[in-house]
Amino acid sequence: MIKQGLCILGILFILTAWAVPVPASEVDGPRILVETPEFDFNTVKEGEVVEHAFKVLNQGNQELRILSVRPG
């Protein structure tokens, strides 16, 4: 009974040693990076048109497709 328990613990130890997380840089797929994700326009007068360009980068190794954008 004790030998069986130790055997199971040994197997679990070996399996968890192999279950090392993969760094994000090695994961396949697109990975979005927005250099400055927030921008404050401060006070804007009614009717005034304001705009700001956000720099969006793909840090992944596959095509990044932005299908929709919602202002926050």
DAMOGI-V204699 format. One record per pair of residues at least 24 apart in sequence whose ideal C-beta (glycine too) atoms are under 10 Angstrom apart, sorted by sequence separation. I is the first residue (numbers start at 0). J is the second residue. D is the distance in whole Angstrom. If there is no record, write none. Layout:
((I/J/D) (I/J/D))
//
This chain:
((31/55/7) (32/56/5) (31/56/8) (32/57/8) (30/56/9) (31/57/7) (32/58/5) (30/57/7) (31/58/7) (32/59/9) (29/57/6) (30/58/4) (31/59/8) (29/58/8) (30/59/4) (29/59/4) (30/60/8) (28/59/5) (29/60/8) (30/61/9) (32/63/10) (27/59/8) (28/60/7) (29/61/5) (31/63/6) (26/59/8) (27/60/6) (28/61/5) (29/62/6) (30/63/8) (24/58/8) (26/60/9) (27/61/6) (28/62/9) (29/63/4) (31/65/8) (37/71/8) (23/58/9) (24/59/9) (25/60/9) (28/63/9) (29/64/7) (36/71/9) (23/59/9) (24/60/9) (29/65/10))
//
